[in-house]
Amino acid sequence: MQGEIVGEVTQTSAILQTRLTLSNSRIDRDVPSCSGIACFELSTTSDFKSSVRTEWISALPENDFIVKIKMTNLTAVTRYYLSLALWLKHNFNSS
């Protein structure tokens, strides 16, 4: 995974995004990506006892293996903690 990005933040929404990758190492100036699924979890507490989780989102080649979702109904002037769950699908026998 290349890391989570939070953008287009408003008083009540934000877009969450990440790209699923096989490693952090670059090959030919790019990080190899892979298909899989991921979901984001947001919480107002660092222990995630009270959290909201998105549905599972597919990382597909036509989207450059990026998973992205707009979170709504957020509360302004609130600190949110972000977690990401993912499952990578890679065929290690392919060339």
Secondary structure, DSSP 4 states (H G I P E B T S, - for coil): ----EEES--SS-EEEEEE-BS-S--BTTBPPB-EEEEEEEEESSTT-SSEEEPPPEEE-GGGTTEEEEEE-SPPTT---EEEEEEEEE--TT--
